[in-house]
Amino acid sequence: MRKVILIVAIISVSTAYAGFVKCGPNEVLDECPSDCGDHCPTRDGEFINCNRPDWNNCPPPKCKCQFNYRRAQNGTCIPTNNCPAFECSKPNEEYNSCPSYCPTDDCSQATPNGECPQFGLFLIAVECYPRCRCKPTYWRKNGVCVPYQNCDDNTMMN
């Protein structure tokens, strides 16, 4: 019974605290924020392995940039597409602020025109995660972007 009362008290305090938080332009209140930043990334792969905390062990609510917005150096939330590009150091890679939803740019998904294989019509908005992707008509083989012709025949989409 004490555990139930304690949980109710924690929820009440969190809810009351959340009621006093006023977020700025293009921000929303995140009731259970992750430790992953909402800032514009400065290098490739910066948001890999970001996980949400367990709902039973949430940190205090805080304002985060809304969907497909990132925090600029001046602290304001800007559209993710407006984040400054970072350098892609591997050959035949380029910065993409909002890559199309394609499970991978690996040779296993390769198509001759360099476009993502069609998996049907998706009418969902996907969160933008700026990253380095292979240039058009290039696909990733053993971590390196190679022309379509260099993808092994047995790994390409037919």
C-alpha positions as CSV (number, residue, x, y, z in Angstrom):
1,M,0.0,0.0,0.0
2,R,2.9,2.4,0.8
3,K,4.3,1.8,-2.6
4,V,1.1,2.7,-4.3
5,I,0.8,5.9,-2.2
6,L,4.5,6.7,-3.0
7,I,3.9,6.2,-6.7
8,V,0.8,8.4,-6.7
9,A,2.7,11.1,-4.8
10,I,5.6,11.0,-7.3
11,I,3.2,11.2,-10.2
12,S,1.3,14.1,-8.6
13,V,4.5,16.1,-7.9
14,S,5.8,15.4,-11.5
15,T,2.4,16.5,-12.9
16,A,2.3,19.6,-10.7
17,Y,5.9,20.5,-11.7
18,A,5.1,20.0,-15.4
19,G,2.2,22.4,-15.0
20,F,4.7,25.2,-14.1
21,V,7.1,24.6,-16.9
22,K,6.6,27.0,-19.8
23,C,8.3,26.1,-23.0
24,G,9.6,28.5,-25.7
25,P,8.9,28.7,-29.4
26,N,9.1,25.3,-31.2
27,E,9.5,23.5,-27.9
28,V,7.3,20.9,-26.2
29,L,7.3,19.5,-22.7
30,D,8.8,16.0,-22.6
31,E,7.3,14.3,-19.5
32,C,10.0,11.6,-19.6
33,P,13.0,13.0,-21.4
34,S,15.9,10.9,-22.6
35,D,19.5,11.9,-22.0
36,C,19.9,12.2,-25.8
37,G,20.3,15.8,-26.8
38,D,17.9,17.7,-29.0
39,H,20.7,19.8,-30.4
40,C,22.0,20.0,-34.0
41,P,24.5,17.2,-34.4
42,T,28.2,18.0,-35.0
43,R,29.3,14.6,-36.2
44,D,27.9,11.5,-37.9
45,G,26.2,8.9,-35.7
46,E,25.7,11.2,-32.8
47,F,22.2,10.0,-32.1
48,I,22.8,6.3,-32.4
49,N,21.9,4.2,-29.4
50,C,19.7,6.9,-27.8
51,N,17.1,5.3,-25.7
52,R,14.1,6.6,-23.7
53,P,14.3,6.0,-20.0
54,D,12.0,3.5,-18.3
55,W,8.7,5.2,-17.5
56,N,9.1,4.0,-13.9
57,N,12.3,6.0,-13.5
58,C,11.8,9.2,-15.4
59,P,13.9,12.3,-14.9
60,P,12.0,15.6,-14.3
61,P,10.0,16.8,-17.3
62,K,11.8,19.4,-19.4
63,C,11.3,21.4,-22.6
64,K,12.7,19.8,-25.8
65,C,12.6,20.9,-29.4
66,Q,9.4,19.7,-31.1
67,F,9.3,17.0,-33.8
68,N,11.9,17.5,-36.6
69,Y,13.4,20.6,-34.8
70,R,16.8,20.7,-33.2
71,R,18.5,23.2,-30.8
72,A,20.9,25.6,-32.5
73,Q,24.0,26.9,-30.9
74,N,22.1,30.0,-29.7
75,G,19.6,27.8,-27.8
76,T,16.6,28.2,-30.1
77,C,14.8,25.4,-31.8
78,I,15.2,25.4,-35.6
79,P,13.9,23.0,-38.3
80,T,16.3,20.1,-38.5
81,N,16.9,20.9,-42.2
82,N,18.5,24.2,-41.1
83,C,21.1,22.6,-38.9
84,P,24.7,23.3,-40.1
85,A,26.1,20.5,-42.1
86,F,29.0,18.5,-40.5
87,E,31.9,16.9,-42.4
88,C,31.6,13.4,-43.9
89,S,35.1,12.0,-43.9
90,K,34.7,8.8,-45.9
91,P,34.9,8.7,-49.7
92,N,31.6,9.1,-51.7
93,E,29.6,10.1,-48.6
94,E,27.6,13.3,-48.2
95,Y,25.8,15.1,-45.4
96,N,22.0,14.6,-45.5
97,S,20.0,16.6,-43.0
98,C,16.9,14.4,-43.4
99,P,17.6,11.2,-45.2
100,S,14.5,9.5,-46.7
101,Y,13.3,6.5,-44.8
102,C,15.4,3.7,-46.2
103,P,16.4,0.9,-43.8
104,T,20.0,1.1,-44.9
105,D,22.3,2.4,-47.7
106,D,23.9,-1.0,-47.7
107,C,24.5,-3.0,-50.9
108,S,21.8,-5.4,-49.8
109,Q,19.3,-2.7,-50.6
110,A,21.0,-1.6,-53.8
111,T,19.0,-0.4,-56.9
112,P,20.5,0.8,-60.2
113,N,19.1,4.3,-59.9
114,G,20.4,4.7,-56.3
115,E,16.9,5.2,-54.9
116,C,15.5,3.5,-51.9
117,P,13.7,0.3,-52.8
118,Q,9.9,0.7,-52.6
119,F,8.4,-1.2,-49.6
120,G,4.9,0.1,-50.3
121,L,3.3,3.5,-49.7
122,F,4.0,4.9,-46.2
123,L,2.0,7.8,-45.0
124,I,4.0,8.5,-41.9
125,A,6.3,11.3,-40.9
126,V,9.7,10.0,-40.0
127,E,12.0,11.9,-37.6
128,C,15.0,13.5,-39.3
129,Y,18.4,12.3,-38.0
130,P,21.1,14.2,-39.9
131,R,23.9,11.8,-41.0
132,C,26.4,10.9,-43.7
133,R,24.9,8.8,-46.4
134,C,26.3,7.4,-49.6
135,K,26.0,9.7,-52.6
136,P,23.3,8.9,-55.2
137,T,24.0,5.7,-57.1
138,Y,26.5,4.6,-54.4
139,W,25.9,1.9,-51.8
140,R,27.7,0.9,-48.7
141,K,29.8,-2.3,-48.9
142,N,32.0,-3.2,-45.9
143,G,31.5,0.3,-44.5
144,V,32.7,2.1,-47.8
145,C,30.4,3.7,-50.4
146,V,30.9,2.0,-53.7
147,P,29.2,2.4,-57.1
148,Y,26.2,0.2,-57.7
149,Q,28.2,-1.9,-60.1
150,N,30.6,-2.8,-57.3
151,C,27.9,-4.4,-55.2
152,D,28.1,-8.2,-55.4
153,D,25.4,-9.6,-57.6
154,N,24.2,-12.0,-54.8
155,T,23.5,-9.1,-52.4
156,M,21.6,-6.7,-54.7
157,M,17.8,-6.3,-54.8
158,N,16.2,-7.9,-57.9
